[in-house]
Amino acid sequence: MKILTLSVFITLTFSPIAVYSQLTEKIEKEKVVPGYIIMDGKKIQGYIKETGKAYTHGKFYPAPWQFQSDIKFIPRDVFENTEKITNKLFEKYGPKEIEGYKYESMVYESVNYTQFSDIGLSDIPRMIFLRKINDEKITLYHLFDSPPHATSGPAGFEPLYLKCAVPDIVYLKEKGGNVKKVIFLNIEKELADCPVVTEKQKKGEYKVIGNEEKASGLNKLINNTMYREKICLMAIEDYNKNCK
């Protein structure tokens, strides 16, 4: 009787480890990552189908732009309690169906994005998932360009994949508004509700190069062209610290 009791004890003690091991193997086999989606303001725990990789010339490359269009998601209880997982059990969600999602340490939000060119032209706003960088009054996100569907030349897609894996930084000032690239921020106009920031901008205090006492006209020009993004990020950081 004592031996039977000990055997049952050992079984109960180690069964959670076995269950965990089986789940780990299942996750690796189905190529999913644990996370959640946000739908109607509620978090739904589950698993997201792995993506974010592109293949060309015998090598895999990071493809973070793939997370911006849609994801395949399966609720946790369905995944963990179903013996055979099929593609039909996954639901595809785009930025119009859910408010966002999270996997590992990365948070994506559904936002409106308008593409502005260097000469001021823009496209129609569209919904897109963007990776969130901060959680402040002015929110920052990473935006990844997508490579074209076809290309030519001996290098194939490799240079395009490498280029598109480097993010642009975009910002959102008003909840529900459109995100824009940081380089297009008009500091004096858009941050006018924060005199501390606009006064610094007028005096040329946001600078990457230049004399500490007084920035020359040439240095101001260089700062506001070549170092435009860094200057705008300085102003945004200042805004978030002083104008909440």
N, C-alpha and C positions, 0 to 999 in steps of 0.2 A: 504493500500500500504506500509506503514511503517512497519507493522507487517510482511508482506511477505518479505520485504527486510532484516529485522532482522533475520528471519528464515533462509533465504539463507545464510546470513553472518555466523550464528552459524554453519550451515551445512558445509560450506567451511572451517571454522576455525577448526572444530574437525575432519573432514574427514581424514587428514593425520595421526591422532592418531589412528583412526579406522583401516586404512590401515596398519600401523605399527604393531598394535595388531594382525591383521590377519596374517601378515607375520611371526611374532614371533611364533604364534600357529602352522603355517605351518612348520616352521623350527624344532620345537619340535616334531611335529607329524612324520615328515620324518626322524628325527634323522640325521641332517646334521649340518655342521658348515660353516660359511662364510669363504672364502679364495680365493686363485687364483693358477693357474698353469702357468708355464713358458714353452711356446712352440715356437720354432724357434726364441727365443730371445724376445718374446712378452708375456706380462702378460694378462691372460684371467681371469676375475673375475667370481666367481661362488660359488658353494657350494660343500663341500666334505663330503661324507658319513662318519658318525662317526664309528670309530673302536678303537682299542687300549685297548680292554677289553677281559679278558679270564675268563671262568667260570669253577669252580670245587668244588665239595663237598658243594654245596649250597651257594657259595660266588663268587663275582666278584673280579678280580685282574687286576692291570694295565698290559697291554701287548704292550709296546711301539715298540716291534720288528715288529708288524703287519704293521706299517707305512713304513717299509723299502722295502717291496716287490712291492706293487701296491696300488693305491687308486681308488675310484669311484668318478667321478666328473660330475657335471651338470652346464652348463653356467648359469649365473645369470638371463639373460632375459628369458631363457626357464623355469627356476624354478619359477620365480616370476609371469610369465604371463600364466602359464599352471595350469588349475584348478585341474586336477587329475594327480599326479605324479606317474609314474610307473618305475620299475627297468630298462626298456628299454631306458629310457631317460638319464640314467647315462652311462658314458663312462669309461671303466677301462683303466688306464694308468700305465705303468711300467716305470722303469728308462731308458729304451731304447727309449721310445716314447716322453718323456718330459725332460726338463733340471732340473726341480724341482717344488716345490710347497710350499705354506705357508698357515697355518691356525692358528688362534689366534696369539700368539707371536712367534710361532715356524717356522723356515725355514728349509726345507729339500732340499738337492741338490743331483743330480744324479752323482755318482762318480764310479770309478773303485776301487774295493777292492780285495786284495789278502790275503787269510788266511795263516798266518805263524804260525807254531807250535813252541813250546819251543826249539825243537831240529833243527829248521831251515827249515823244510820241508814246502812246500807251495802248494796251490791249483791253478787252473787256475783262472786268474782275472775274476771277474764278476761285472756287473753293479748293483748298489744298491742305494736306497735313504738313506742318512744319515743326521741326525739333526745337523745343523751348530751351533757351539758355538761362534766363533769369525769371524772377517772378516779382516785378516791380511795377511802379506806375507806368513807366514806359517799358514794355516787354520786348526782349530781343529774341530772335530766332535764327537758326541756320537754314539757309535756302540753298539747295543743290540744283544746278542746271542738269537737264537730261540730255544725253547724247542723241544724235540723229539715229533714225532707224537703219540707215544704210551709209556706207562709206567706201572709199576706194584707196588704193595705195598699199605698199608692202607692209606698212606699220599697222594696218587694220585699225581696230578700235582702241588700241592701247593708249595712244596719246590723248584721245578724247576721254577715256575712262579716268585717266590720271587728272586731267583738267577738271572734269565734272565732280570729282571727289573732294575738291577744295571748295568749301562753302562761302557764299556771300552772307553778310549779316544784314538782316532786315529788322524793322522795328514796328511796334504797334502802340500808339499813344491813347487812342480811344477804344474802349471795349466795343467790339462789333464793327469797327472800322476796317479799312484796308491796310495791310502791311506794305511797307515800301523799303527799298534798299536804303541803308543808312547814309550812303553817299548823296542821296537826294533830299536829306533833311535840311530844311530852311530853319536854322537855329533861331534867328531873331523873330521870325514869323510864327513858327509852330510852337516854340517854347516861350512865347510872349507872356504867358501866365506865371513865369518865373523870372523876375527882374534880376536876380543874382546871376543867372546864366546869361541872359541877353546882354547885360552890362559887360560881363567878361568877354563875350564875343565881340562886342563893339570895340573894346580896348585891345583886342588881339591877344588876350591872355591865354586862350586855348591855342597852344602851338607845340610843334614838334621840334622846330629849329627856331633860332632867333635870339636876340639879346634879351636877357632877363629883365633889363630895365625898360626897354622900349623896342618893340618889334618894328623893323623897317617895313616900308611899303612892299619891297621885293619879297621879304620873308613872309609877310602876310599873304601875298599872292601865292607863293610856293606852298604855304601851309594849307590854303584853301583850295588847292588843286591837287598836287601830288599826294598830300597827306590828308585829304578830305575825310576819309573814313575814320581815321584816328582822331581827328579834331571833333567830329560829330559824336564819336563814342565817349570822348572826354566830357562833352556837354551833356550827353544823356546820363552819364554816371553822376555828374554834378546835380542834374535835375532830380534824379531819383533820391539823392541824399538830402537835398535842401527844400524840395518843393512837393512833398507828399501831402 
